[in-house]
Amino acid sequence: MDLVGASAQLSFGVTADDTAAAVGSGSLPVLGTPRLLAWLEAATCAAIDPTLPPGATSVGTRIDIEHLAPTPIEGRVTASATVLTQVSRALTYAVSAVDAAGTEVARGTITRVIVDSARFMARL
């Protein structure tokens, strides 16, 4: 299954629960990097989940993200992910986020590996 080119965009509204102060990554009332990363990862999953066979999922293995601009509470962010490369079960995505004004909030790459859910959990 060739997933190169698969993509997704997800839009999120920033709430007080998404701020750096709320997620423990700082003290300011702006979008926290951990929440931004979670939204970018959600976009990576959305890009491929509909095409995975039953019992399969993907797990994150590498993240390289630049958080470029702050986003205030009540701001909106669109997280995008596109599969750039696939080597066997490993997928590398280009990810980005932009706010409602079109400002680039983040960019980078995320690598995920497709796994069998039951086998993965059995290893724990």
C-alpha positions in Angstrom: 0.0 0.0 0.0 1.6 3.2 -1.2 0.6 6.1 1.1 2.9 8.8 -0.4 0.8 11.9 -1.0 -1.9 11.1 1.5 -2.9 14.2 3.3 -5.3 15.8 5.8 -6.1 19.1 7.3 -7.8 19.6 10.7 -8.9 22.9 12.2 -8.9 23.7 15.9 -9.9 26.5 18.1 -7.5 27.5 20.9 -9.1 27.5 24.4 -7.7 28.1 27.8 -7.1 24.4 28.1 -4.7 24.5 25.1 -2.4 27.2 26.5 1.2 26.8 27.5 0.2 27.6 31.1 -2.5 24.8 31.1 -0.3 22.1 29.5 2.8 22.9 31.6 5.1 24.2 28.9 5.3 27.8 30.0 3.3 30.5 31.8 1.7 32.4 28.9 -1.9 32.2 27.8 -1.0 31.3 24.2 -1.2 28.0 22.3 1.2 25.6 24.0 3.7 23.6 21.9 2.6 20.2 23.3 -1.0 20.9 22.2 0.2 22.1 18.8 2.2 18.9 18.4 -0.8 16.8 19.3 -2.9 18.6 16.7 -0.2 18.0 14.1 0.0 14.3 15.0 -3.8 14.1 14.7 -3.5 15.4 11.1 -0.9 12.7 10.4 -3.3 10.0 11.7 -6.2 11.5 9.7 -4.2 11.3 6.5 -3.8 7.5 6.6 -6.2 6.0 9.1 -9.1 5.5 6.6 -6.8 3.4 4.4 -5.2 1.2 7.1 -6.2 -2.5 7.2 -8.3 -3.7 10.2 -6.2 -4.0 13.4 -3.5 -1.6 12.1 -2.6 1.8 13.5 0.4 4.1 13.4 2.7 5.2 16.2 4.9 8.2 16.4 8.7 7.7 16.3 10.3 11.0 15.4 9.3 14.6 15.6 11.1 17.7 14.3 8.9 20.8 14.7 9.5 24.5 14.8 6.8 26.5 16.7 7.1 29.8 14.8 4.4 32.1 16.1 2.1 32.5 19.1 -1.7 32.0 18.8 -4.0 33.5 21.4 -7.0 32.0 23.1 -9.9 32.1 20.7 -7.5 31.9 17.7 -7.9 29.2 15.1 -5.2 26.9 13.8 -5.3 24.5 10.8 -2.9 21.6 11.1 -1.9 19.9 7.8 0.0 16.7 7.2 1.2 15.1 3.9 3.1 11.8 3.6 6.4 12.7 1.9 8.1 9.3 2.0 7.3 5.7 2.8 10.0 3.1 3.5 8.2 -0.2 4.3 6.0 0.6 7.3 7.7 4.0 8.1 6.0 7.2 6.9 7.6 10.6 7.0 5.1 13.5 6.9 5.6 17.2 6.1 3.5 19.0 8.7 2.5 22.6 9.1 0.0 24.8 10.9 -1.4 28.2 10.0 -3.7 30.6 11.9 -6.8 32.2 10.6 -4.8 35.2 9.3 -2.6 32.9 7.2 0.4 33.2 9.5 2.7 30.1 9.6 2.5 28.9 13.2 4.6 25.7 12.8 6.4 23.5 10.3 8.4 20.4 10.4 8.3 16.6 9.9 6.9 13.7 11.8 7.7 10.1 11.3 5.2 7.4 12.2 5.3 3.6 11.8 2.4 1.4 10.9 1.9 -1.4 13.4 -0.5 -4.2 14.2 -2.3 -2.9 17.3 -2.6 -6.3 19.1 1.0 -7.3 18.5 2.1 -3.8 19.7 0.1 -3.9 22.9 1.2 -7.5 23.6 4.8 -6.3 23.9 4.0 -4.2 26.9 
